[in-house]
Amino acid sequence: MTFRLNGKGKLALAMLSVMALAACDGDDGSDGATGAQGPAGPEGPQGPAGADGSDGSDGSGGGGNASLMTPGLTRLATVPAGAEVTGAFATEDGDLFFNVQHPDSANSATDADGKTFNHGTVGVLAGVNINQLPKHLISVGVPDTEQERQTVQVAYGEYQVIAQTMDTFGGAMPEGLGTVLARDKSTVVASIDDPDFNGFVPTGDNQGYLFTNWESIPGGMSRLKLNKNASTGYWSVDSNDVQMLDFGIYGTIANCFGSVSPWGTPLTSEEWGNQGDSTEEWNDPSLQTSRDALAMYIDPTATDADGASSFPNTYRYHYIVEITEPTSDTPVPVKHYTLGRFEHENSIVMPDQKTVYLSQDDTDGVLFKFVADTAADLSSGTLYGAKLTQDAGSFEPLTTGFDIEWIELAHSDNTTIDGWIADFDDITTDDFVEGQSNYLTDTDAEAWAAGEANYPSVANGGGSTTAGMAMDDRIAFLESRKAARAKGATAEWRKFEGIYANQKRAQEAVEGTDLVAGEDVSQAYVYFAIADMDNGMIDDEGDMQLSPRVKDCGGVYRMPLLSGADAYSTNRIEPVVMGSTYRSTLDGALRCDVNALSQPDNVIVLDDGRLIIGEDGFQENNTMWMYDPSVND
């Protein structure tokens, strides 16, 4: 991803871009020849740099390799050059919102409404009910002309732009959409071109609030009041009711994907921006970290963290934030420390309103589960990490699954964890000692997992803030990956992206309640995307030892939901659909096939079981796919 910070926020930009762990733009090569003729069928869309084909499939970009579309995939939309597909969200009425994140600033072509896609864009697929599309669909073509490459192309309906970065809505939002202000409510610390998650909370027929994440440091979230014309299907923004949310004194970082809880509250995820497994480097004065941008949010007079009135505490970031009272004049964000601290891509709450699945978007990440003590209340409960066992004798990603054992990490509540976090509030760069740590380390995690009475007196060669303190469960919630790894959970996932389940399908399958019209749902799944199947997933060590064949292209997995006494738990991971590589005839390099997945980033599940998958890949124009899992079941 590309992240943009205005003013003093530019200080840490270079370092933040590396920490984002986003896919680099790849070279797709020159346009290939016309695709080879496929089996008899309706006339196919035009392939890149070729004439209209009769009964043909799209030619693959980069070196002239021709390929057929992966069975079950439909190219529902493509986004402009430089952009990734984010924010897919389907409403009960079949409205599909999705965004154009960080498009190329050089894009100059305009669509039919005169919109240019050189800024972050929030939009909707207007004029079509996504839940009523027929089973057999025709894909939109791979963009061929400059006009197609620089605008949004859709197979059905029309992509309607709702808003773009820096829109002021007639002066109602004077600083502009995607702008984050410091605590003085006047100093701009970030102007963000990266809209991510969308979540729609209805307030009546054809109206409601659209919540959108803005991914940077500090992060942001907007709320726009929308109204839909029931006759035309087009949306309008009520400029009297638009705002960027106030996340309080500490703010948020890298608001990435999210979901809407079964009780109607948006859940936003804090992703990249800390030191990963190297938290001890947070207060190293020789390193640039995101602490400087956060400090300027807290204290706009500061030029760096050392000069701020309050040094940012890294343990106050990287959580799931629930937007409570979402339809009130002033929504109230609540950070749920109970769901663990790590690079959150997304969380999804099951229909029991207690079980939550969470993805960690990082190298050597963990699959987490949380079970709340009380339904619709995430403030207390138990955190788990998944231990995987790979299918014996199998390593091909498309056919290899994993059994799951859920390892209990700890139980706690937000209030208790907040007290533990406060113990680290006064640490600054003055406390840093080379080779030592002021924060929790792997040594602490191993002592905790072994049941020792006190935190070690020596951590990474020197004393830690908690050295000698009576052992408690703080490490499970403040350094969740360290704790999970020490307890034996699998920490080998690479770029574990969006995770999602369809609420109605899940409840019908697990509880037997008839909720999905015209379909008997006997099995439901939690789906998730892996953008880059690399590093710990393919290194021939540990719990995951997959073939590297499609490592750069990624794929989608699912977990069947259990019923009965284990309702909404899972014990199995199955592959669903993978990207596909081919060797270019131009330079012999392996590339992701344009007619298959290329680094799927997020996935949602429609009522009929089909998936919407957004790419953050190597293609010149990333795709929003529709995939029908029943094709290959």
ZAZATI-537564 format. One line per field, with one value per residue (C-alpha): residue number from 1; residue in one letter; x, y, z. Coordinates in Angstrom, 2 decimals. Layout:
! residues N
nr c(NUM:...);
rest c(A:...);
east c(X:...);
north c(Y:...);
up c(Z:...);
***
This chain:
! residues 633
nr c(1:2:3:4:5:6:7:8:9:10:11:12:13:14:15:16:17:18:19:20:21:22:23:24:25:26:27:28:29:30:31:32:33:34:35:36:37:38:39:40:41:42:43:44:45:46:47:48:49:50:51:52:53:54:55:56:57:58:59:60:61:62:63:64:65:66:67:68:69:70:71:72:73:74:75:76:77:78:79:80:81:82:83:84:85:86:87:88:89:90:91:92:93:94:95:96:97:98:99:100:101:102:103:104:105:106:107:108:109:110:111:112:113:114:115:116:117:118:119:120:121:122:123:124:125:126:127:128:129:130:131:132:133:134:135:136:137:138:139:140:141:142:143:144:145:146:147:148:149:150:151:152:153:154:155:156:157:158:159:160:161:162:163:164:165:166:167:168:169:170:171:172:173:174:175:176:177:178:179:180:181:182:183:184:185:186:187:188:189:190:191:192:193:194:195:196:197:198:199:200:201:202:203:204:205:206:207:208:209:210:211:212:213:214:215:216:217:218:219:220:221:222:223:224:225:226:227:228:229:230:231:232:233:234:235:236:237:238:239:240:241:242:243:244:245:246:247:248:249:250:251:252:253:254:255:256:257:258:259:260:261:262:263:264:265:266:267:268:269:270:271:272:273:274:275:276:277:278:279:280:281:282:283:284:285:286:287:288:289:290:291:292:293:294:295:296:297:298:299:300:301:302:303:304:305:306:307:308:309:310:311:312:313:314:315:316:317:318:319:320:321:322:323:324:325:326:327:328:329:330:331:332:333:334:335:336:337:338:339:340:341:342:343:344:345:346:347:348:349:350:351:352:353:354:355:356:357:358:359:360:361:362:363:364:365:366:367:368:369:370:371:372:373:374:375:376:377:378:379:380:381:382:383:384:385:386:387:388:389:390:391:392:393:394:395:396:397:398:399:400:401:402:403:404:405:406:407:408:409:410:411:412:413:414:415:416:417:418:419:420:421:422:423:424:425:426:427:428:429:430:431:432:433:434:435:436:437:438:439:440:441:442:443:444:445:446:447:448:449:450:451:452:453:454:455:456:457:458:459:460:461:462:463:464:465:466:467:468:469:470:471:472:473:474:475:476:477:478:479:480:481:482:483:484:485:486:487:488:489:490:491:492:493:494:495:496:497:498:499:500:501:502:503:504:505:506:507:508:509:510:511:512:513:514:515:516:517:518:519:520:521:522:523:524:525:526:527:528:529:530:531:532:533:534:535:536:537:538:539:540:541:542:543:544:545:546:547:548:549:550:551:552:553:554:555:556:557:558:559:560:561:562:563:564:565:566:567:568:569:570:571:572:573:574:575:576:577:578:579:580:581:582:583:584:585:586:587:588:589:590:591:592:593:594:595:596:597:598:599:600:601:602:603:604:605:606:607:608:609:610:611:612:613:614:615:616:617:618:619:620:621:622:623:624:625:626:627:628:629:630:631:632:633);
rest c(M:T:F:R:L:N:G:K:G:K:L:A:L:A:M:L:S:V:M:A:L:A:A:C:D:G:D:D:G:S:D:G:A:T:G:A:Q:G:P:A:G:P:E:G:P:Q:G:P:A:G:A:D:G:S:D:G:S:D:G:S:G:G:G:G:N:A:S:L:M:T:P:G:L:T:R:L:A:T:V:P:A:G:A:E:V:T:G:A:F:A:T:E:D:G:D:L:F:F:N:V:Q:H:P:D:S:A:N:S:A:T:D:A:D:G:K:T:F:N:H:G:T:V:G:V:L:A:G:V:N:I:N:Q:L:P:K:H:L:I:S:V:G:V:P:D:T:E:Q:E:R:Q:T:V:Q:V:A:Y:G:E:Y:Q:V:I:A:Q:T:M:D:T:F:G:G:A:M:P:E:G:L:G:T:V:L:A:R:D:K:S:T:V:V:A:S:I:D:D:P:D:F:N:G:F:V:P:T:G:D:N:Q:G:Y:L:F:T:N:W:E:S:I:P:G:G:M:S:R:L:K:L:N:K:N:A:S:T:G:Y:W:S:V:D:S:N:D:V:Q:M:L:D:F:G:I:Y:G:T:I:A:N:C:F:G:S:V:S:P:W:G:T:P:L:T:S:E:E:W:G:N:Q:G:D:S:T:E:E:W:N:D:P:S:L:Q:T:S:R:D:A:L:A:M:Y:I:D:P:T:A:T:D:A:D:G:A:S:S:F:P:N:T:Y:R:Y:H:Y:I:V:E:I:T:E:P:T:S:D:T:P:V:P:V:K:H:Y:T:L:G:R:F:E:H:E:N:S:I:V:M:P:D:Q:K:T:V:Y:L:S:Q:D:D:T:D:G:V:L:F:K:F:V:A:D:T:A:A:D:L:S:S:G:T:L:Y:G:A:K:L:T:Q:D:A:G:S:F:E:P:L:T:T:G:F:D:I:E:W:I:E:L:A:H:S:D:N:T:T:I:D:G:W:I:A:D:F:D:D:I:T:T:D:D:F:V:E:G:Q:S:N:Y:L:T:D:T:D:A:E:A:W:A:A:G:E:A:N:Y:P:S:V:A:N:G:G:G:S:T:T:A:G:M:A:M:D:D:R:I:A:F:L:E:S:R:K:A:A:R:A:K:G:A:T:A:E:W:R:K:F:E:G:I:Y:A:N:Q:K:R:A:Q:E:A:V:E:G:T:D:L:V:A:G:E:D:V:S:Q:A:Y:V:Y:F:A:I:A:D:M:D:N:G:M:I:D:D:E:G:D:M:Q:L:S:P:R:V:K:D:C:G:G:V:Y:R:M:P:L:L:S:G:A:D:A:Y:S:T:N:R:I:E:P:V:V:M:G:S:T:Y:R:S:T:L:D:G:A:L:R:C:D:V:N:A:L:S:Q:P:D:N:V:I:V:L:D:D:G:R:L:I:I:G:E:D:G:F:Q:E:N:N:T:M:W:M:Y:D:P:S:V:N:D);
east c(0.00:1.01:0.42:0.44:0.99:0.78:2.95:5.03:3.51:5.86:8.69:8.07:6.70:9.61:9.73:5.94:5.83:8.17:6.24:2.97:4.01:1.99:2.51:4.92:3.76:4.77:5.74:3.04:5.05:3.83:0.40:0.03:-1.45:-5.13:-6.28:-6.62:-10.06:-11.97:-14.87:-18.08:-20.11:-21.28:-19.01:-16.28:-15.03:-12.14:-8.70:-5.77:-4.36:-6.38:-9.45:-12.83:-12.56:-15.19:-15.90:-12.49:-11.04:-9.04:-5.38:-3.12:-1.08:2.70:4.40:1.50:0.47:-3.22:-5.39:-8.96:-10.72:-10.48:-13.78:-16.28:-14.59:-16.33:-14.48:-17.14:-15.10:-11.62:-10.20:-7.95:-4.20:-2.30:-5.33:-6.36:-9.93:-11.02:-14.17:-16.46:-19.70:-23.09:-26.25:-29.41:-30.94:-28.13:-26.18:-22.46:-20.09:-16.42:-13.50:-10.62:-7.60:-4.54:-4.99:-2.17:-2.11:-1.35:-4.74:-6.52:-9.35:-12.90:-15.88:-19.39:-20.10:-16.92:-15.09:-11.31:-9.72:-6.49:-7.59:-9.02:-12.63:-15.62:-18.37:-21.21:-22.39:-25.59:-28.59:-28.14:-29.02:-25.89:-27.99:-30.11:-27.44:-28.04:-25.87:-24.14:-22.40:-20.22:-16.98:-15.97:-12.90:-9.32:-8.82:-7.29:-7.49:-6.12:-9.70:-10.45:-7.18:-7.75:-11.41:-13.59:-14.98:-17.95:-19.74:-23.15:-24.74:-22.73:-19.99:-21.29:-18.74:-20.09:-17.11:-13.38:-10.44:-10.61:-14.30:-15.76:-19.46:-20.13:-18.03:-19.65:-16.28:-13.88:-10.65:-11.78:-12.72:-9.90:-8.26:-7.22:-6.87:-4.68:-6.13:-6.36:-9.05:-7.38:-3.92:-3.95:-1.69:-2.77:-4.57:-5.25:-5.75:-6.44:-10.11:-10.44:-13.34:-16.94:-19.75:-23.36:-25.67:-29.28:-31.51:-34.62:-35.70:-33.09:-31.09:-28.33:-24.74:-21.72:-18.63:-15.31:-11.79:-8.92:-5.68:-2.64:-0.90:-2.73:-5.75:-9.25:-12.86:-15.58:-19.36:-21.53:-25.33:-26.61:-29.99:-30.94:-33.44:-35.76:-36.66:-33.20:-31.09:-28.58:-27.23:-26.71:-24.79:-26.65:-24.10:-25.77:-24.59:-20.96:-18.01:-14.60:-14.86:-13.04:-10.87:-9.89:-6.57:-4.47:-6.15:-5.78:-3.28:-3.73:-7.48:-7.63:-10.55:-13.49:-16.99:-20.34:-21.28:-24.55:-25.87:-25.11:-21.84:-18.88:-15.64:-12.49:-9.07:-5.71:-3.15:0.44:2.70:4.41:7.62:6.01:8.03:10.60:8.64:11.86:12.84:9.84:11.77:15.13:16.10:18.23:15.21:12.36:9.06:5.41:5.68:6.55:3.37:1.32:3.05:2.12:-1.50:-1.39:0.59:0.52:3.27:5.75:8.12:8.85:7.92:10.62:9.28:5.65:3.75:3.04:5.31:3.10:2.74:2.90:0.64:-2.24:-2.45:-3.20:-6.64:-10.17:-12.16:-15.94:-17.95:-20.72:-23.77:-23.09:-26.19:-25.89:-24.59:-21.26:-20.39:-18.29:-15.19:-14.22:-10.89:-11.32:-7.99:-9.54:-9.33:-5.54:-2.87:-1.40:-1.63:-5.39:-6.68:-10.23:-12.53:-15.86:-18.42:-20.54:-24.35:-24.04:-22.65:-19.83:-17.42:-15.02:-12.40:-9.45:-6.71:-3.15:-1.75:1.99:4.82:4.58:1.10:-1.42:-5.10:-6.91:-10.33:-12.08:-15.11:-16.93:-18.39:-21.66:-23.40:-22.99:-20.33:-16.69:-15.27:-14.43:-13.71:-11.09:-8.48:-7.27:-4.58:-4.84:-2.41:-2.41:-1.70:-1.12:-2.63:-0.13:1.76:0.20:1.79:-0.05:-1.90:-5.03:-5.60:-3.89:-5.89:-5.15:-6.74:-7.13:-6.55:-7.54:-5.04:-6.41:-4.20:-5.93:-9.13:-9.41:-11.41:-10.79:-10.46:-7.81:-5.83:-6.01:-4.30:-1.52:-1.10:-0.77:2.35:4.16:2.84:5.90:8.54:10.47:13.64:15.55:14.85:16.32:19.43:21.00:20.48:17.77:14.03:11.52:8.70:7.53:9.79:9.86:11.73:8.76:6.36:8.26:8.32:4.58:3.85:5.98:3.95:6.79:5.89:7.52:8.51:12.21:14.76:16.66:15.06:17.06:20.21:18.90:16.08:12.54:9.82:8.07:11.24:10.63:6.92:4.46:3.34:0.00:-1.64:-0.74:1.51:-1.43:-3.17:-0.26:2.01:-0.54:1.66:4.55:2.14:0.46:3.80:5.08:1.95:2.45:0.07:1.09:2.75:3.58:0.85:1.97:-0.32:-3.44:-6.04:-9.81:-11.90:-15.67:-18.84:-22.36:-24.52:-27.72:-26.00:-24.04:-27.08:-29.19:-26.51:-25.58:-28.97:-31.36:-33.17:-34.57:-33.04:-31.77:-34.66:-34.86:-31.90:-31.38:-28.02:-26.68:-23.07:-21.61:-18.04:-15.73:-13.73:-10.38:-7.86:-4.10:-2.48:1.07:1.74:5.39:7.93:6.77:4.08:6.61:9.91:9.77:9.75:7.15:3.44:3.03:5.10:3.33:4.68:5.88:4.25:1.63:3.31:3.10:-0.49:-2.24:-5.58:-8.75:-9.43:-12.48:-13.29:-16.49:-18.58:-19.46:-22.86:-24.18:-22.05:-19.26:-21.57:-19.67:-16.29:-14.08:-11.63:-10.63:-9.19:-9.85:-8.46:-11.11:-9.48:-5.86:-4.08:-2.29:1.20:2.63:6.16:6.41:7.59:9.21:11.70:10.95:9.71:6.81:3.78:0.24:-2.27:-4.60:-7.50:-6.96:-6.53:-3.62:-3.09:-6.66:-6.95:-10.49:-13.48:-17.17:-19.89:-23.25:-26.55:-26.37:-22.90:-20.93:-17.87:-16.79:-12.97:-10.93:-7.37:-4.24:-2.03:0.50:-1.82:-1.95:-5.67:-6.70:-9.98:-13.02:-14.02:-17.19:-16.46:-18.92:-17.45:-20.13:-18.45:-15.59:-17.26);
north c(0.00:3.63:5.87:9.64:11.95:15.76:18.25:16.89:13.45:12.99:12.45:8.73:8.01:6.00:3.74:3.27:2.17:-0.71:-1.70:-1.94:-5.33:-4.49:-6.08:-4.25:-3.21:-5.91:-5.70:-7.43:-7.32:-6.12:-6.99:-10.59:-11.98:-12.77:-15.59:-19.08:-20.34:-21.99:-24.42:-23.41:-20.84:-17.21:-14.63:-13.79:-10.29:-8.74:-9.96:-7.57:-6.17:-8.49:-8.46:-9.69:-13.44:-15.94:-18.26:-17.32:-16.57:-13.51:-13.53:-13.37:-10.24:-10.33:-12.46:-13.72:-16.73:-17.52:-19.06:-19.96:-18.30:-20.26:-22.18:-20.38:-16.95:-13.94:-10.66:-8.40:-5.20:-3.80:-0.72:1.98:1.69:1.79:0.99:-1.96:-3.09:-2.41:-1.95:-4.59:-4.57:-5.95:-4.64:-6.59:-4.93:-6.08:-2.82:-3.51:-0.80:-0.92:1.49:2.49:2.74:4.85:4.95:6.31:10.09:10.29:8.84:11.48:9.72:10.42:8.09:8.76:11.03:13.03:11.48:11.13:8.34:9.86:10.03:7.57:6.86:5.50:4.10:1.66:-0.66:1.15:-0.17:-3.84:-6.08:-8.12:-10.80:-11.33:-11.85:-15.04:-18.11:-17.85:-14.53:-12.86:-11.21:-7.68:-7.71:-7.09:-3.34:-2.70:1.03:3.87:4.90:1.43:1.23:4.53:4.14:1.58:-1.09:-3.21:-6.20:-5.23:-2.02:1.20:2.22:5.36:7.54:8.56:10.59:11.07:12.12:15.79:16.25:18.95:18.34:22.00:23.12:20.80:19.02:21.94:19.97:17.36:13.68:11.45:14.21:13.52:16.43:16.51:16.77:20.55:19.89:22.27:20.94:18.53:15.54:13.23:13.55:10.00:8.60:5.09:4.31:0.72:-0.91:0.15:-0.71:0.39:0.85:1.38:3.95:3.29:2.30:3.41:5.42:4.93:5.70:4.57:4.14:4.09:3.43:5.70:3.76:5.71:6.81:8.25:6.48:7.73:6.76:8.77:8.58:9.78:9.90:8.36:8.29:6.08:7.04:4.01:4.63:5.07:3.11:5.97:7.33:10.84:12.19:14.28:17.08:18.06:14.83:14.05:13.71:12.23:10.32:11.44:8.58:10.34:11.37:8.52:8.06:4.95:3.63:2.13:1.54:-1.34:-3.67:-4.31:-5.68:-4.78:-6.76:-8.71:-5.96:-3.25:-1.63:-1.17:-2.86:-1.21:-2.90:-1.31:-3.00:-1.97:0.52:-1.05:-3.05:-6.47:-8.94:-6.25:-4.15:-3.49:-1.14:1.15:3.59:3.21:6.85:5.80:4.43:6.22:4.64:5.58:6.98:10.38:10.64:9.49:12.03:14.85:13.72:13.82:17.07:19.10:21.41:18.53:17.64:14.16:11.83:13.11:16.64:15.72:16.31:12.57:9.87:7.38:4.03:1.31:-0.89:1.54:0.56:-2.49:-3.49:-3.96:-0.76:-0.98:2.09:2.10:4.38:4.47:6.48:9.11:12.61:11.55:7.86:6.40:4.31:1.57:-0.26:-3.91:-4.94:-8.33:-9.31:-9.15:-6.80:-7.55:-6.37:-6.76:-7.07:-7.96:-9.55:-11.27:-11.98:-15.12:-15.11:-16.27:-12.75:-14.24:-16.09:-13.88:-14.89:-12.57:-12.37:-11.09:-9.45:-9.90:-12.33:-15.33:-14.38:-16.31:-17.20:-16.07:-16.74:-14.89:-16.03:-13.31:-13.95:-12.24:-11.99:-8.61:-7.55:-7.84:-6.23:-9.53:-13.05:-15.62:-15.39:-18.47:-19.21:-21.88:-24.82:-26.40:-29.93:-30.17:-33.06:-35.92:-36.38:-33.30:-29.97:-28.67:-25.47:-26.20:-29.58:-29.32:-28.61:-28.34:-29.61:-27.01:-27.28:-24.13:-23.30:-21.17:-18.18:-16.23:-14.65:-10.97:-7.76:-4.30:-2.59:-4.97:-4.82:-1.02:-1.03:-3.23:-0.91:2.10:0.56:1.41:4.96:6.71:4.95:7.25:7.07:8.10:4.64:2.78:0.66:-1.16:-4.93:-4.53:-4.03:-1.85:-3.95:-7.56:-10.03:-13.64:-14.43:-13.13:-15.11:-18.34:-17.82:-17.12:-20.21:-22.31:-21.12:-19.33:-17.20:-13.96:-12.22:-12.89:-10.56:-10.58:-9.97:-9.75:-9.30:-6.70:-5.64:-5.11:-2.88:-5.93:-7.68:-9.44:-8.57:-11.29:-13.20:-12.19:-12.62:-9.23:-10.73:-12.65:-9.36:-6.96:-9.30:-11.80:-13.39:-13.90:-15.50:-17.69:-18.89:-19.66:-21.74:-23.75:-22.04:-21.84:-18.52:-19.09:-17.38:-14.76:-11.79:-13.27:-10.86:-10.48:-13.05:-13.26:-15.33:-14.69:-14.26:-15.76:-18.76:-19.42:-19.27:-21.45:-24.12:-24.16:-23.54:-24.82:-21.50:-20.91:-17.57:-17.90:-17.70:-20.49:-22.43:-25.11:-24.27:-27.40:-26.22:-22.74:-21.50:-18.78:-17.69:-15.92:-14.66:-15.15:-12.57:-13.89:-17.54:-17.06:-17.20:-19.48:-21.09:-22.58:-22.84:-26.64:-26.06:-26.02:-26.69:-25.28:-26.73:-25.88:-25.85:-22.38:-22.78:-20.03:-18.16:-14.69:-15.08:-16.21:-17.89:-18.28:-20.80:-21.67:-23.19:-25.27:-24.13:-26.74:-27.11:-28.66:-28.20:-26.70:-24.30:-21.71:-23.22:-24.72:-27.61:-27.65:-25.39:-26.23:-24.61:-23.05:-21.31:-20.39:-18.03:-19.47:-18.83:-19.11:-18.65:-15.62:-16.19:-12.73:-13.20:-16.60:-15.07:-16.55:-14.27:-14.40:-15.26:-12.34:-14.83:-16.07:-14.55:-12.20:-11.52:-11.58:-9.03:-9.22:-11.49:-11.25:-13.91:-13.25:-14.81:-17.37:-18.51:-16.81:-14.78:-11.25:-11.08:-7.88:-7.95:-6.14:-7.77:-7.41:-6.76:-3.32:-3.30:-5.23:-7.12:-7.52:-11.13:-13.06:-16.71:-19.59:-22.25:-24.78:-25.12:-27.06:-28.65);
up c(0.00:-0.38:2.62:2.62:5.58:5.45:7.31:10.14:9.60:6.66:9.12:9.46:5.99:4.61:7.65:7.71:4.08:4.88:7.99:6.07:4.61:1.52:-1.86:-4.13:-7.55:-9.96:-13.62:-15.61:-18.79:-22.17:-23.49:-24.56:-27.72:-28.16:-25.88:-27.26:-28.34:-25.49:-25.48:-27.21:-25.34:-25.44:-26.94:-24.44:-23.54:-25.37:-24.27:-23.82:-27.04:-29.20:-31.43:-30.21:-29.84:-30.83:-27.90:-26.50:-23.10:-22.07:-22.99:-19.97:-19.39:-19.54:-22.12:-24.16:-22.08:-22.72:-20.02:-19.16:-16.25:-13.00:-12.76:-10.56:-10.86:-12.40:-12.87:-11.38:-11.55:-12.12:-10.44:-11.92:-12.29:-9.01:-6.87:-4.78:-4.13:-0.56:1.49:0.02:2.03:0.99:2.65:3.35:0.30:-1.99:-2.25:-2.74:-1.51:-2.42:-2.63:-4.86:-2.56:-3.45:-7.26:-9.39:-9.04:-12.77:-13.74:-15.85:-17.68:-16.53:-16.27:-17.59:-14.59:-15.12:-12.16:-12.24:-10.21:-8.96:-5.32:-2.83:-3.76:-1.85:-4.06:-4.62:-7.38:-8.25:-10.16:-9.32:-6.37:-5.71:-3.99:-7.11:-9.77:-11.75:-11.31:-14.66:-15.23:-17.83:-16.70:-17.47:-19.71:-18.70:-19.26:-22.66:-23.42:-21.29:-20.55:-19.16:-17.25:-15.47:-14.47:-12.71:-15.04:-13.94:-15.41:-14.01:-12.80:-12.60:-10.19:-8.50:-6.74:-3.35:-2.17:-2.73:-0.59:0.43:-0.51:1.74:1.04:0.40:3.35:5.90:6.32:5.73:6.23:3.72:3.78:5.01:7.04:10.63:13.04:16.13:19.60:19.24:16.57:14.13:13.15:10.22:10.94:8.11:4.77:3.72:0.22:1.50:2.18:3.37:5.24:4.62:7.01:6.47:9.46:8.31:10.01:7.92:4.41:1.85:4.36:6.87:7.86:5.89:8.06:6.18:7.50:6.43:6.70:7.89:11.09:12.84:11.40:10.82:10.21:8.51:8.89:6.02:6.12:2.86:1.17:-1.79:-4.43:-4.48:-8.13:-9.64:-7.14:-6.87:-3.59:-2.23:0.76:3.33:3.77:7.03:8.63:7.79:10.15:10.86:14.15:17.29:18.60:21.81:23.29:21.89:18.50:16.35:13.83:10.37:10.46:8.01:7.32:9.63:10.04:11.56:14.66:14.81:17.11:14.54:15.67:13.29:14.34:12.98:13.03:13.90:11.64:10.83:12.56:15.57:15.67:15.25:17.29:18.07:20.53:22.44:19.61:20.18:22.37:20.60:19.87:16.89:15.01:13.29:14.27:14.06:17.60:16.09:14.01:17.01:19.25:16.87:17.04:20.84:20.95:17.70:18.97:18.96:16.13:17.46:20.31:22.66:22.43:22.98:26.18:26.26:24.81:22.91:24.66:22.00:24.14:23.57:19.90:17.73:18.93:17.62:18.18:18.46:17.43:20.00:19.67:15.91:14.98:17.73:17.08:18.60:18.15:20.97:20.07:22.56:22.27:23.19:24.68:25.39:21.71:21.83:20.61:17.21:13.59:13.20:9.65:10.62:13.17:12.60:15.34:15.01:15.42:19.04:19.61:21.68:19.35:17.37:14.78:14.22:11.57:11.99:8.86:9.31:8.66:11.01:12.15:14.27:13.81:16.98:18.48:21.31:23.29:25.24:28.68:27.72:24.36:22.59:25.11:24.02:27.17:28.89:27.75:26.79:24.02:22.10:19.50:16.80:16.70:13.21:12.02:8.28:6.32:6.28:3.03:1.43:0.52:-2.57:-1.46:-3.50:-1.81:1.60:4.73:8.44:11.64:14.41:18.14:20.03:22.77:25.59:26.28:29.03:30.31:31.24:30.85:29.40:32.77:34.06:30.82:30.76:34.16:32.78:29.79:32.10:33.66:30.41:29.95:31.38:29.26:26.91:24.83:27.97:29.36:26.39:26.94:24.01:24.33:26.96:26.82:28.62:27.19:27.31:25.50:24.34:27.54:29.51:27.33:27.84:31.62:31.60:29.50:31.86:34.85:36.64:39.66:38.51:35.32:34.64:36.22:32.93:29.53:26.33:28.36:30.79:33.07:31.77:33.17:34.65:35.84:39.14:39.13:40.14:37.07:35.56:32.14:30.69:28.04:26.51:25.71:25.19:23.19:21.91:19.24:21.68:24.16:21.54:20.20:23.70:24.38:21.17:18.75:15.09:14.24:10.56:8.52:6.01:5.25:6.83:5.46:5.73:7.63:7.26:7.70:6.45:9.56:8.14:6.58:9.75:12.01:9.72:9.48:13.16:14.81:12.15:11.87:8.37:7.39:3.80:1.35:-1.19:0.16:2.80:4.36:6.01:6.32:6.76:6.84:8.07:5.01:4.99:2.45:2.39:0.11:0.04:0.90:1.74:4.59:7.42:5.27:2.81:4.70:5.29:9.04:11.77:11.37:7.83:4.99:1.76:-1.78:-2.86:-6.28:-5.81:-2.97:-4.53:-5.73:-2.53:-2.04:0.02:2.81:4.89:8.28:8.62:11.60:14.21:15.89:19.09:22.21:20.05:18.22:16.18:16.93:14.21:14.02:10.37:7.64:3.97:0.80:-1.45:-4.42:-5.13:-7.47:-10.46:-11.79:-15.26:-16.58:-18.84:-22.39:-22.26:-19.45:-17.91:-14.65:-12.70:-12.64:-11.32:-14.05:-14.83:-15.00:-11.45:-8.01:-7.45:-3.76:-2.40:0.38:1.70:1.28:2.12:1.81:0.15:1.21:-1.63:-0.52:-3.26:-2.29:-3.15:-3.17:-3.48:-4.81:-3.66:-6.25:-9.01:-11.92:-13.53:-12.72:-9.64:-9.73:-7.54:-8.11:-7.46:-6.71:-6.45:-4.11:-5.13:-8.55:-7.01:-3.95);
***
